[in-house]
């Protein structure tokens, strides 16, 4: 049945959603109900979408509305006529039932499931069933390998024609911690090929790509990535722009909504992104501490073993490092604040955060040793020489110019200083409270928002000395952050 197409302008986070008027006789004629699946076709293109029924004037009779994701995938202009027909549930749902019963799936099973996800045949409800079944039943090492291989094959892959392609990744959980641009600049200056693809924020005040975007363009097509890497050995881009392991972002959205972080899915996600980006040698940072994905050293060691074993299966040479994740790294938490830390550090500014510098040199040194650019035990020294000489900054600025230089946006015009109420020493800093404060202030959506952390664990303060400063781009956002901070301040920073 033919209907006129209308772009509704609703962001459904990559899910294909269609809208029909509740009084439209067409929906009754086709026997359609809310949340049914339909196929929409035009000019040789087709998508599957989940149906929503709406009231009022959003969609007129004889018209079908599409969410932004569905409209963009269909690739047909507004007001065109499209064919609409009911369609069946994806066949791979039977495989989910098998997994729900606790049975192991095969390589072919995962290929069918991932294909259905990529083709948009899964609704959010079915995608949630996938995540929950994988979480409850768990994944064997074989299943993680098969899922990872299938995810790699489902999207684009980058190939750089080199036997050594370096990468560095952190599994997250620590505010700030913006080591990636520093490690990338040092490694590229040392002659390593390091095409660094990073993610945007899912649950944090800033993802690496969000921070880097305040300094340069990060949404580069594959050919421009190749061009930048060919000229300067490295790049700093958002992986989502080149369609690497596309099911991963959909799965992460569901995990975030459910506050689930299944081990098997996390390992598969990271390994798929690294392999699809062309990496051969990877330094993997696992922060250990309260609020991270590895709250204990035992959990960290377990993940270390898993990543190294499964990385070998996929042809990745991975060195896993357990690092201190008990407090934020650096002074800035939020895109512009973190970017300021990065520039200060690369420029050897004496006010650059010492903890960020030390961790960056440690990770860079390990990467130089892993790839044979330095002898064992000498990597950190070489990394420090490159940073101190200004070569890392020079390399960073060349990459920045090639990708499209941005100037760091100003910090939020509304701010609140949090001062020490007594003389003493900082004993603990809660990562999650600091992160949430920065988010409520507007980060990462407002790049100038966030938290400037003036002191770290073991630092001494006098009464009235600055502990931290909250930045926001509106009075309303600052009020949200201020109220949350007031309710949680006693747990956020503990002093003695």
Secondary structure, DSSP 4 states (H G I P E B T S, - for coil): -EEEEEE-----TT--EEEEETT-HHHHHTT--TT-EEEEEETTEEEEEEEEEE-TTSS-TTEEEE-HHHHHHHT--TT-EEEEEE-PPPTTHHHHHHHHTTPPPPHHHHHHHHHHHHTT---HHHHHHHHHHHHHH---HHHHHHHHHHHHHTSB----S-S--EEEEE---SSB---HHHHHHHHHHTT--EEEEE---SSSS--HHHHHHTTB-----HHHHHHHHHHHSEEEEEGGGGTBSTHHHHHHHHHHHHT---HHHHHHHHHHHHHHTT-SEEEEEEEESTTSSB-SHHHHHHHHHHHHHHHHHTT-EEEEEEEE-SS-BSSEESHHHHHHHHHHHHTT-TTS-HHHHHHHHHHHHHHHHHTTSS-TT-HHHHHHHHHHTTHHHHHHHHHHHHH-B-PPPPPPSEEEEEE-SSSEEEEEE-HHHHHHHHHHTTTTTSTT-EEEE---TT-EE-TT-EEEEEEESSHHHHHHHHHHHHHHHHHHEEE-
